[in-house]
Amino acid sequence: MSLERYVREARKAKCPQDQLDYFLRADLVLQPRQLAASAAARRCDRSRGPIALGYGGARGGGKSFWLLAQMGADDCQRRPGLKCLLLRKVGKANLEHFEDLRRQLFHHLPHRFNSVRGTLTFENGSQIVAGHFQCEKDIDAYLGLEYDVIGIEEATTLTHRKYVDITTCLRTSKRDWRPRIYATANPGGVGHGWYKALFVQPHFERISRRESKQVREAPAGSVAPACPLAKSPVKAGNGASYRTLFIPAKVSDNACNNPDYETRVLSQLTGWRRRAWLDGDWDIQAGQFFTTFRRECHVIDAFDPRRAVEWFVALDYGFTHVTAVLLGCRDGDGRVFVLDEHAERRWLPERHAAAIHAMLSRHGLEASDLRRFVAGPDCFSAQFDGTTIARQYADCGLTLTPANADRINGWADVLRLLGDLDAGIAPKLFIHSRCARLLGELPALEHDPGRPEDVLKLDSSEEGEAGDDCADALRYLVHSRAPGPKWCG
């Protein structure tokens, strides 16, 4: 790549001039997607900016090169005395990999390297510590220490608990520096769920919200396509406890791979590994139940309500767990559209009912317009005082009908409606991009090892995140077709 083109690509990625100067001083040439990631890293400087940046997707996307380049050639050079931790699973591999990259990246940056301690120290006192964890308990060795930057390679090899533990080390006494985490990852692994929820899902939600404002209502008789994944390299999203950024990466983003890597290695993979490691698809993982779900196919950004021939609602009740409510409709061709969701925990039925009425009103509907409003069996069980949850909703103007709670046939219905693009079977189930929780849950569901035709139950976290509540509501929605007897309990 010529210098002129490199400068042009850096400006296109919105890298600040001093960042580009640091890379040029180190004689480093980053590729366009890596430049986008570095530009995103500079947004961590802002007082209300992100504190965590994710970079990942397909294997061979240039993640390791970028991570060390960003930490060593940019962050460590512009702020003297910076202390950085680079974590990777299995220590020997990390040190060998670190040594190879160090020689490749920093031959123009004077530094000292202590191979015994795994520390790299630059002339201005900034330091990178190459840490490792073979077992998760090894993470505890770093707890209580202070790091200005934490880089985690293959973050999905960590459980959420250990990721949270290591974030407690992210603090600084430097008034002119804002601590940040860089976390690279591939889909799959024990940390797939939390990484997707914290970094990936907010990224796509932000894209969907922006695109939905720009897309006009689709003409009657057509389905609006979902916005492409990763249309823009850098988008901000709200993480569970702080703002995050995510940069999707594919093998095609890294021109430094050997020519045969994609065609003779990744392209030969099958199943979830191919979609995860070649395509960088975060909606796939080992054991996934709904392997035919495709975000680019099943997610829509617009819908003309005049197409609906009937409307219906499904509710999965919870108090400690989430109460999930989905609004759906069917068109004249038998296609099902899930157009809105309500999901909250620790709310009383009266408060949920008010939110449900508001959700209906957003779509020009009233409770009387619904063909059916089905709910799970918990709503019809008598409580200690003899009343039922269904009765409490009825008092708020919402008459519930028992849903068909057959799990195996219910999930089979969802699978059937999703279709199978690879087999040429067109889908008949579409989900609006505003249904963020449902879209996060559906791809994460796995087969129950003891009952393969069923979905493995997945409880939400203590904070009410993840779980399968919206997915259960979807099962009720599509499997409870005929209106049953009115039952208020």
FIVO-345352 format. One record per residue (C-alpha): x, z, y; residue number from 1. Coordinates in steps of 0.001 Angstrom, whole numbers. Layout:
N
+---------+---------+---------+-----+
|    east |      up |   north |   k |
+---------+---------+---------+-----+
|       X |       Z |       Y | NUM |
...
+---------+---------+---------+-----+
END
This chain:
489
+---------+---------+---------+-----+
|    east |      up |   north |   k |
+---------+---------+---------+-----+
|       0 |       0 |       0 |   1 |
|    1441 |    -999 |    3362 |   2 |
|    1902 |    1589 |    6090 |   3 |
|    -651 |    -167 |    8271 |   4 |
|   -3278 |    -118 |    5548 |   5 |
|   -2458 |    3494 |    4687 |   6 |
|   -3015 |    4575 |    8281 |   7 |
|   -6243 |    2614 |    8366 |   8 |
|   -7503 |    4275 |    5168 |   9 |
|   -6581 |    7726 |    6495 |  10 |
|   -8488 |    7138 |    9722 |  11 |
|  -11445 |    5807 |    7772 |  12 |
|  -11443 |    9035 |    5747 |  13 |
|  -11308 |   10967 |    9072 |  14 |
|   -7975 |   12627 |    8375 |  15 |
|   -6661 |   14201 |   11595 |  16 |
|   -3453 |   12681 |   12960 |  17 |
|   -1273 |   15719 |   12255 |  18 |
|   -2402 |   15732 |    8616 |  19 |
|   -1416 |   12097 |    8253 |  20 |
|    1940 |   12912 |    9898 |  21 |
|    2595 |   15682 |    7359 |  22 |
|    1913 |   13320 |    4462 |  23 |
|    4144 |   10627 |    5971 |  24 |
|    6915 |   13172 |    6558 |  25 |
|    6729 |   14072 |    2869 |  26 |
|    6706 |   10352 |    1976 |  27 |
|    3388 |   10818 |     186 |  28 |
|     849 |    8041 |    -188 |  29 |
|   -2584 |    9365 |   -1058 |  30 |
|   -5314 |    7053 |   -2298 |  31 |
|   -8606 |    6648 |    -391 |  32 |
|  -10567 |    9219 |   -2388 |  33 |
|   -7699 |   11699 |   -2164 |  34 |
|   -7572 |   11154 |    1603 |  35 |
|  -11293 |   11908 |    1740 |  36 |
|  -10627 |   15164 |    -106 |  37 |
|   -7827 |   16106 |    2301 |  38 |
|  -10025 |   15343 |    5297 |  39 |
|  -12645 |   17633 |    3727 |  40 |
|  -10008 |   20342 |    3285 |  41 |
|   -9409 |   20361 |    7042 |  42 |
|  -13095 |   21134 |    7576 |  43 |
|  -12340 |   24529 |    6021 |  44 |
|  -10534 |   25340 |    9308 |  45 |
|  -13830 |   25480 |   11181 |  46 |
|  -15360 |   28892 |   11824 |  47 |
|  -18655 |   27830 |   10238 |  48 |
|  -17086 |   25380 |    7809 |  49 |
|  -16869 |   25548 |    4031 |  50 |
|  -14716 |   28048 |    2220 |  51 |
|  -14621 |   26152 |   -1084 |  52 |
|  -13914 |   22506 |   -1862 |  53 |
|  -14601 |   20911 |   -5233 |  54 |
|  -12978 |   17666 |   -6349 |  55 |
|  -13785 |   16184 |   -9722 |  56 |
|  -15615 |   13992 |  -12170 |  57 |
|  -13982 |   11528 |  -14552 |  58 |
|  -10629 |   12144 |  -16145 |  59 |
|   -7693 |   10374 |  -14546 |  60 |
|   -9157 |   10628 |  -11056 |  61 |
|   -5934 |   11868 |   -9438 |  62 |
|   -7078 |   15470 |   -9032 |  63 |
|   -3833 |   17274 |   -9942 |  64 |
|   -1708 |   15116 |   -7641 |  65 |
|   -4094 |   15687 |   -4739 |  66 |
|   -4353 |   19434 |   -5253 |  67 |
|    -617 |   20109 |   -5071 |  68 |
|    -117 |   17558 |   -2295 |  69 |
|   -2794 |   19182 |    -168 |  70 |
|   -1499 |   22699 |    -727 |  71 |
|    2209 |   21911 |    -382 |  72 |
|    2523 |   18947 |    1983 |  73 |
|    -293 |   19821 |    4380 |  74 |
|   -1369 |   23484 |    4266 |  75 |
|    2057 |   25021 |    3608 |  76 |
|    3809 |   22843 |    6204 |  77 |
|    1436 |   23455 |    9083 |  78 |
|    1192 |   27226 |    8663 |  79 |
|    4443 |   29186 |    8079 |  80 |
|    4260 |   32130 |    5697 |  81 |
|    1245 |   30874 |    3782 |  82 |
|     785 |   32309 |     283 |  83 |
|    -969 |   30013 |   -2200 |  84 |
|   -1976 |   30527 |   -5817 |  85 |
|   -2246 |   27555 |   -8178 |  86 |
|   -4133 |   28483 |  -11354 |  87 |
|   -4405 |   26458 |  -14552 |  88 |
|   -5322 |   27296 |  -18125 |  89 |
|   -2324 |   27805 |  -20467 |  90 |
|     877 |   28804 |  -18731 |  91 |
|    3486 |   26582 |  -20399 |  92 |
|    1552 |   23394 |  -19720 |  93 |
|     969 |   24512 |  -16154 |  94 |
|    4647 |   25179 |  -15461 |  95 |
|    5757 |   21882 |  -17017 |  96 |
|    3076 |   20018 |  -15101 |  97 |
|    3955 |   21915 |  -11924 |  98 |
|    7660 |   21084 |  -12358 |  99 |
|    6920 |   17371 |  -12854 | 100 |
|    4639 |   17200 |   -9825 | 101 |
|    7045 |   19265 |   -7709 | 102 |
|    9838 |   16780 |   -8272 | 103 |
|    7493 |   13871 |   -7578 | 104 |
|    5807 |   15269 |   -4476 | 105 |
|    8333 |   17391 |   -2613 | 106 |
|   11675 |   15597 |   -2870 | 107 |
|   11536 |   15060 |     921 | 108 |
|   10462 |   18655 |    1681 | 109 |
|   13282 |   21219 |    1434 | 110 |
|   12276 |   24059 |    -872 | 111 |
|   13447 |   26499 |   -3526 | 112 |
|   11885 |   26730 |   -6971 | 113 |
|   12154 |   29771 |   -9244 | 114 |
|   11211 |   28538 |  -12710 | 115 |
|   11145 |   32064 |  -14147 | 116 |
|    8603 |   33366 |  -11664 | 117 |
|    6969 |   30003 |  -11158 | 118 |
|    7267 |   30210 |   -7377 | 119 |
|    7994 |   27408 |   -4937 | 120 |
|    9123 |   28457 |   -1456 | 121 |
|    9416 |   26129 |    1536 | 122 |
|   11840 |   26576 |    4457 | 123 |
|    9115 |   28046 |    6711 | 124 |
|    8364 |   30812 |    4217 | 125 |
|    5169 |   29306 |    2806 | 126 |
|    4926 |   29757 |    -933 | 127 |
|    3034 |   28396 |   -3930 | 128 |
|    2729 |   30640 |   -6996 | 129 |
|    2059 |   28762 |  -10251 | 130 |
|    -275 |   31103 |  -12107 | 131 |
|   -1917 |   30642 |  -15462 | 132 |
|   -4497 |   32033 |  -17821 | 133 |
|   -4478 |   31527 |  -21561 | 134 |
|   -7266 |   34049 |  -22037 | 135 |
|   -9710 |   35021 |  -19332 | 136 |
|   -8332 |   38561 |  -19234 | 137 |
|   -5089 |   37043 |  -17869 | 138 |
|   -6948 |   36465 |  -14588 | 139 |
|   -6938 |   40229 |  -14068 | 140 |
|   -3184 |   40128 |  -13375 | 141 |
|   -3903 |   38490 |  -10014 | 142 |
|   -6768 |   40740 |   -8948 | 143 |
|   -5953 |   42989 |   -6016 | 144 |
|   -3419 |   40533 |   -4594 | 145 |
|   -3943 |   38504 |   -1419 | 146 |
|   -3814 |   34718 |   -1225 | 147 |
|   -4468 |   32434 |    1739 | 148 |
|   -5245 |   29454 |    -509 | 149 |
|   -6335 |   29422 |   -4136 | 150 |
|   -6180 |   26180 |   -6110 | 151 |
|   -7847 |   26083 |   -9518 | 152 |
|   -7188 |   23167 |  -11852 | 153 |
|   -9903 |   22454 |  -14442 | 154 |
|  -12159 |   25120 |  -12980 | 155 |
|  -14794 |   24465 |  -15646 | 156 |
|  -12524 |   26218 |  -18167 | 157 |
|  -13432 |   29471 |  -16386 | 158 |
|  -16650 |   31449 |  -16754 | 159 |
|  -18557 |   32187 |  -13572 | 160 |
|  -17653 |   35863 |  -13774 | 161 |
|  -13908 |   35153 |  -13734 | 162 |
|  -14295 |   32610 |  -10945 | 163 |
|  -16042 |   35266 |   -8875 | 164 |
|  -13317 |   37768 |   -9792 | 165 |
|  -10536 |   35484 |   -8551 | 166 |
|  -12378 |   34759 |   -5300 | 167 |
|  -11978 |   38443 |   -4405 | 168 |
|   -8266 |   37642 |   -3908 | 169 |
|   -9084 |   35082 |   -1224 | 170 |
|   -8324 |   36978 |    1971 | 171 |
|   -5767 |   36928 |    4745 | 172 |
|   -4394 |   38982 |    7604 | 173 |
|   -3406 |   35797 |    9468 | 174 |
|   -5712 |   35415 |   12450 | 175 |
|   -5017 |   31719 |   12820 | 176 |
|   -5817 |   30826 |    9214 | 177 |
|   -9116 |   30582 |    7375 | 178 |
|   -8776 |   31139 |    3587 | 179 |
|  -10129 |   28496 |    1231 | 180 |
|  -10441 |   27528 |   -2437 | 181 |
|   -9759 |   24097 |   -3920 | 182 |
|  -11335 |   23718 |   -7368 | 183 |
|  -10823 |   20540 |   -9403 | 184 |
|  -12798 |   19915 |  -12590 | 185 |
|  -14172 |   17536 |  -15192 | 186 |
|  -17744 |   17805 |  -16533 | 187 |
|  -18118 |   19956 |  -19632 | 188 |
|  -16566 |   23255 |  -20617 | 189 |
|  -17702 |   26845 |  -20404 | 190 |
|  -17931 |   26668 |  -16613 | 191 |
|  -19904 |   23418 |  -16387 | 192 |
|  -23126 |   25130 |  -15322 | 193 |
|  -21849 |   27296 |  -12491 | 194 |
|  -19515 |   24587 |  -11146 | 195 |
|  -22326 |   22070 |  -11041 | 196 |
|  -24655 |   24579 |   -9346 | 197 |
|  -22067 |   25681 |   -6773 | 198 |
|  -20407 |   22372 |   -5898 | 199 |
|  -22123 |   19313 |   -7362 | 200 |
|  -25831 |   20014 |   -6990 | 201 |
|  -25660 |   20972 |   -3266 | 202 |
|  -23712 |   17769 |   -2619 | 203 |
|  -26400 |   15563 |   -4145 | 204 |
|  -29204 |   17585 |   -2549 | 205 |
|  -27670 |   16989 |     851 | 206 |
|  -27465 |   13250 |     167 | 207 |
|  -31073 |   13199 |   -1024 | 208 |
|  -32329 |   15052 |    2053 | 209 |
|  -30520 |   12668 |    4354 | 210 |
|  -31603 |    9570 |    2476 | 211 |
|  -35232 |   10689 |    2224 | 212 |
|  -35428 |   10739 |    6023 | 213 |
|  -34247 |    7142 |    6162 | 214 |
|  -36287 |    5675 |    3332 | 215 |
|  -39789 |    4548 |    4226 | 216 |
|  -42672 |    5143 |    1878 | 217 |
|  -42453 |    2738 |   -1046 | 218 |
|  -45165 |      40 |   -1178 | 219 |
|  -48083 |     715 |   -3469 | 220 |
|  -47347 |    -285 |   -7044 | 221 |
|  -43589 |     239 |   -6881 | 222 |
|  -41190 |    3062 |   -7604 | 223 |
|  -38591 |    3766 |   -4954 | 224 |
|  -35091 |    3905 |   -6429 | 225 |
|  -33058 |    7038 |   -6108 | 226 |
|  -30190 |    7031 |   -3676 | 227 |
|  -26866 |    6216 |   -5367 | 228 |
|  -24723 |    9136 |   -6438 | 229 |
|  -21746 |    9751 |   -4217 | 230 |
|  -22709 |    7071 |   -1706 | 231 |
|  -20543 |    8937 |     788 | 232 |
|  -17272 |   10601 |    -200 | 233 |
|  -17815 |   13831 |    1716 | 234 |
|  -21050 |   15762 |    2081 | 235 |
|  -21628 |   19409 |    2810 | 236 |
|  -23860 |   21622 |     737 | 237 |
|  -24879 |   25248 |     635 | 238 |
|  -23330 |   27126 |   -2259 | 239 |
|  -24827 |   30216 |   -3837 | 240 |
|  -23063 |   32536 |   -1379 | 241 |
|  -21151 |   30245 |     991 | 242 |
|  -20900 |   26639 |    2045 | 243 |
|  -19144 |   24220 |    -251 | 244 |
|  -17970 |   20624 |    -183 | 245 |
|  -17659 |   18315 |   -3155 | 246 |
|  -15718 |   15067 |   -3568 | 247 |
|  -16750 |   12993 |   -6618 | 248 |
|  -13887 |   11183 |   -8338 | 249 |
|  -13832 |    8450 |  -10965 | 250 |
|  -10978 |    6943 |  -12949 | 251 |
|  -11310 |    3814 |  -10808 | 252 |
|  -10345 |    5907 |   -7768 | 253 |
|   -6815 |    6295 |   -9144 | 254 |
|   -4798 |    3081 |   -9116 | 255 |
|   -1768 |    4954 |  -10498 | 256 |
|   -3196 |    5215 |  -14017 | 257 |
|   -1644 |    2959 |  -16611 | 258 |
|   -3768 |    -193 |  -16984 | 259 |
|   -4853 |     669 |  -20537 | 260 |
|   -6020 |    4220 |  -19834 | 261 |
|   -9568 |    3258 |  -18898 | 262 |
|  -10044 |     357 |  -21304 | 263 |
|   -8269 |    1708 |  -24387 | 264 |
|   -8812 |    5440 |  -24009 | 265 |
|  -11817 |    6467 |  -21937 | 266 |
|  -13907 |    3404 |  -22755 | 267 |
|  -13546 |    4145 |  -26465 | 268 |
|  -15259 |    7514 |  -26129 | 269 |
|  -18870 |    7923 |  -27217 | 270 |
|  -21788 |   10233 |  -26439 | 271 |
|  -21529 |   12904 |  -23803 | 272 |
|  -17727 |   12599 |  -23587 | 273 |
|  -17979 |    8985 |  -22462 | 274 |
|  -20513 |    9749 |  -19755 | 275 |
|  -18643 |   12858 |  -18642 | 276 |
|  -15005 |   11724 |  -18799 | 277 |
|  -15387 |    8004 |  -18044 | 278 |
|  -18387 |    7980 |  -15699 | 279 |
|  -17907 |   11466 |  -14209 | 280 |
|  -21570 |   12216 |  -14958 | 281 |
|  -22370 |   15881 |  -14282 | 282 |
|  -25820 |   15539 |  -15860 | 283 |
|  -24299 |   15510 |  -19342 | 284 |
|  -22544 |   18026 |  -21560 | 285 |
|  -21996 |   18917 |  -25208 | 286 |
|  -25218 |   19947 |  -26924 | 287 |
|  -27384 |   18538 |  -24148 | 288 |
|  -31038 |   18156 |  -25132 | 289 |
|  -32155 |   15518 |  -22629 | 290 |
|  -29354 |   12996 |  -23108 | 291 |
|  -31548 |   10149 |  -21821 | 292 |
|  -31955 |   11691 |  -18377 | 293 |
|  -30383 |    9468 |  -15725 | 294 |
|  -30428 |   10636 |  -12140 | 295 |
|  -30169 |    7090 |  -10799 | 296 |
|  -33269 |    6142 |  -12783 | 297 |
|  -35513 |    9202 |  -12947 | 298 |
|  -35071 |   10604 |   -9431 | 299 |
|  -37119 |    9078 |   -6602 | 300 |
|  -37058 |    9641 |   -2852 | 301 |
|  -40492 |    8287 |   -1904 | 302 |
|  -43985 |    8026 |   -3344 | 303 |
|  -47239 |    6539 |   -2067 | 304 |
|  -49972 |    9140 |   -2848 | 305 |
|  -52586 |    6392 |   -2951 | 306 |
|  -51208 |    5430 |   -6347 | 307 |
|  -52276 |    8727 |   -7922 | 308 |
|  -55373 |    8671 |  -10117 | 309 |
|  -55201 |   12397 |  -10905 | 310 |
|  -53294 |   15418 |   -9670 | 311 |
|  -52268 |   18502 |  -11630 | 312 |
|  -50180 |   21671 |  -11319 | 313 |
|  -48311 |   23751 |  -13898 | 314 |
|  -47077 |   27335 |  -13532 | 315 |
|  -44535 |   29323 |  -15532 | 316 |
|  -44969 |   32969 |  -14603 | 317 |
|  -42249 |   35507 |  -13954 | 318 |
|  -41531 |   38491 |  -11761 | 319 |
|  -37981 |   39539 |  -12570 | 320 |
|  -37533 |   35934 |  -13628 | 321 |
|  -38612 |   33044 |  -11440 | 322 |
|  -42231 |   31980 |  -11096 | 323 |
|  -41984 |   28184 |  -11190 | 324 |
|  -44785 |   25874 |  -10033 | 325 |
|  -44730 |   22067 |  -10206 | 326 |
|  -47088 |   19595 |   -8550 | 327 |
|  -47491 |   16315 |  -10406 | 328 |
|  -49719 |   13278 |  -10627 | 329 |
|  -50395 |   10278 |  -12848 | 330 |
|  -50761 |    6691 |  -11700 | 331 |
|  -52909 |    3934 |  -13167 | 332 |
|  -50108 |    2810 |  -15485 | 333 |
|  -49776 |    6223 |  -17111 | 334 |
|  -46553 |    7167 |  -15330 | 335 |
|  -46079 |   10814 |  -14413 | 336 |
|  -44554 |   11847 |  -11091 | 337 |
|  -43353 |   15375 |  -10307 | 338 |
|  -43498 |   15485 |   -6532 | 339 |
|  -42976 |   19088 |   -5438 | 340 |
|  -41914 |   22497 |   -6676 | 341 |
|  -42216 |   26151 |   -5750 | 342 |
|  -39821 |   28640 |   -7337 | 343 |
|  -39394 |   32262 |   -6275 | 344 |
|  -38858 |   35623 |   -7955 | 345 |
|  -40067 |   39153 |   -7257 | 346 |
|  -43144 |   37861 |   -5430 | 347 |
|  -46666 |   39101 |   -6077 | 348 |
|  -49323 |   36541 |   -7083 | 349 |
|  -50927 |   36689 |   -3633 | 350 |
|  -47721 |   35518 |   -2011 | 351 |
|  -47174 |   32800 |   -4616 | 352 |
|  -50757 |   31635 |   -4156 | 353 |
|  -50260 |   31230 |    -417 | 354 |
|  -47128 |   29161 |   -1040 | 355 |
|  -48973 |   27013 |   -3599 | 356 |
|  -51811 |   26340 |   -1171 | 357 |
|  -49189 |   25351 |    1428 | 358 |
|  -47511 |   23032 |   -1080 | 359 |
|  -50832 |   21325 |   -1826 | 360 |
|  -51566 |   21004 |    1870 | 361 |
|  -48249 |   19189 |    2426 | 362 |
|  -49599 |   16452 |     201 | 363 |
|  -53094 |   16401 |    1716 | 364 |
|  -54586 |   18235 |   -1265 | 365 |
|  -56765 |   21250 |   -1901 | 366 |
|  -57131 |   23233 |   -5101 | 367 |
|  -60447 |   21487 |   -5790 | 368 |
|  -58651 |   18116 |   -5896 | 369 |
|  -56675 |   19114 |   -8988 | 370 |
|  -57652 |   17763 |  -12380 | 371 |
|  -56068 |   20834 |  -13934 | 372 |
|  -53930 |   23844 |  -13078 | 373 |
|  -52260 |   25069 |  -16260 | 374 |
|  -50193 |   28193 |  -16771 | 375 |
|  -48210 |   29812 |  -19556 | 376 |
|  -49695 |   32415 |  -21909 | 377 |
|  -48244 |   35367 |  -19962 | 378 |
|  -50818 |   34792 |  -17244 | 379 |
|  -53709 |   35546 |  -19617 | 380 |
|  -52399 |   38712 |  -21243 | 381 |
|  -54181 |   41878 |  -20156 | 382 |
|  -52052 |   44279 |  -18124 | 383 |
|  -52178 |   48077 |  -18303 | 384 |
|  -55254 |   48173 |  -16057 | 385 |
|  -57101 |   45489 |  -18003 | 386 |
|  -56617 |   42716 |  -15429 | 387 |
|  -54631 |   39513 |  -15858 | 388 |
|  -52306 |   37505 |  -13680 | 389 |
|  -54809 |   34640 |  -13967 | 390 |
|  -57521 |   36855 |  -12414 | 391 |
|  -55249 |   37658 |   -9463 | 392 |
|  -54694 |   33947 |   -8843 | 393 |
|  -58437 |   33287 |   -9190 | 394 |
|  -59064 |   35841 |   -6455 | 395 |
|  -56779 |   33689 |   -4279 | 396 |
|  -58721 |   30488 |   -4956 | 397 |
|  -56610 |   29124 |   -7830 | 398 |
|  -58293 |   28861 |  -11214 | 399 |
|  -55766 |   28734 |  -14031 | 400 |
|  -56203 |   27113 |  -17431 | 401 |
|  -54073 |   28031 |  -20480 | 402 |
|  -51292 |   25506 |  -20968 | 403 |
|  -50428 |   24015 |  -24313 | 404 |
|  -47438 |   26233 |  -25161 | 405 |
|  -46223 |   24264 |  -28203 | 406 |
|  -42499 |   24124 |  -27461 | 407 |
|  -41328 |   21504 |  -29944 | 408 |
|  -44083 |   18980 |  -29245 | 409 |
|  -43916 |   19780 |  -25539 | 410 |
|  -40207 |   18963 |  -25320 | 411 |
|  -40837 |   15875 |  -27438 | 412 |
|  -43371 |   14758 |  -24817 | 413 |
|  -40784 |   15147 |  -22063 | 414 |
|  -38264 |   13142 |  -24105 | 415 |
|  -40800 |   10396 |  -24735 | 416 |
|  -41670 |   10091 |  -21046 | 417 |
|  -38008 |    9946 |  -20042 | 418 |
|  -37663 |    6777 |  -22110 | 419 |
|  -34284 |    5488 |  -23228 | 420 |
|  -32528 |    2976 |  -20999 | 421 |
|  -29816 |    2315 |  -23578 | 422 |
|  -32487 |    1277 |  -26069 | 423 |
|  -34486 |    -714 |  -23508 | 424 |
|  -37364 |    1814 |  -23339 | 425 |
|  -38619 |    2129 |  -19757 | 426 |
|  -39165 |    5649 |  -18383 | 427 |
|  -42593 |    6983 |  -17494 | 428 |
|  -41480 |   10252 |  -15896 | 429 |
|  -40076 |   10414 |  -12373 | 430 |
|  -39036 |   13445 |  -10338 | 431 |
|  -38836 |   13591 |   -6567 | 432 |
|  -35477 |   14576 |   -5121 | 433 |
|  -37079 |   17533 |   -3337 | 434 |
|  -37521 |   19223 |   -6746 | 435 |
|  -33949 |   20485 |   -6623 | 436 |
|  -34301 |   23381 |   -9035 | 437 |
|  -35951 |   21264 |  -11731 | 438 |
|  -33289 |   18582 |  -11341 | 439 |
|  -30619 |   21235 |  -11747 | 440 |
|  -32186 |   22779 |  -14850 | 441 |
|  -33209 |   19723 |  -16849 | 442 |
|  -29735 |   18261 |  -17593 | 443 |
|  -28350 |   21725 |  -18414 | 444 |
|  -30732 |   22442 |  -21294 | 445 |
|  -29195 |   22453 |  -24774 | 446 |
|  -30424 |   22233 |  -28350 | 447 |
|  -31220 |   25547 |  -30030 | 448 |
|  -28643 |   25681 |  -32900 | 449 |
|  -31146 |   27460 |  -35156 | 450 |
|  -33995 |   25101 |  -34283 | 451 |
|  -32576 |   21729 |  -33183 | 452 |
|  -35956 |   20288 |  -32146 | 453 |
|  -36330 |   23105 |  -29609 | 454 |
|  -34504 |   23866 |  -26373 | 455 |
|  -32243 |   26905 |  -26304 | 456 |
|  -33761 |   29564 |  -24046 | 457 |
|  -31737 |   29956 |  -20868 | 458 |
|  -32392 |   33016 |  -18722 | 459 |
|  -31617 |   32952 |  -15022 | 460 |
|  -28782 |   35041 |  -13621 | 461 |
|  -29230 |   38392 |  -11904 | 462 |
|  -29419 |   36451 |   -8639 | 463 |
|  -32222 |   34257 |  -10014 | 464 |
|  -30059 |   31155 |  -10371 | 465 |
|  -30117 |   28591 |  -13202 | 466 |
|  -32487 |   29393 |  -16081 | 467 |
|  -35228 |   27205 |  -17581 | 468 |
|  -38344 |   28264 |  -15665 | 469 |
|  -38983 |   24940 |  -13916 | 470 |
|  -38250 |   23097 |  -17155 | 471 |
|  -40894 |   25191 |  -18934 | 472 |
|  -43347 |   24347 |  -16155 | 473 |
|  -42533 |   20659 |  -16695 | 474 |
|  -43265 |   21059 |  -20403 | 475 |
|  -46657 |   22566 |  -19563 | 476 |
|  -47289 |   19822 |  -17013 | 477 |
|  -46798 |   16868 |  -19362 | 478 |
|  -48055 |   18438 |  -22602 | 479 |
|  -51327 |   19891 |  -21281 | 480 |
|  -53168 |   16663 |  -20658 | 481 |
|  -56828 |   17419 |  -21206 | 482 |
|  -58432 |   20090 |  -19002 | 483 |
|  -59242 |   23137 |  -21079 | 484 |
|  -61941 |   25749 |  -20553 | 485 |
|  -61884 |   27601 |  -17240 | 486 |
|  -60414 |   30996 |  -17978 | 487 |
|  -59814 |   33609 |  -15333 | 488 |
|  -59143 |   36478 |  -17740 | 489 |
+---------+---------+---------+-----+
END
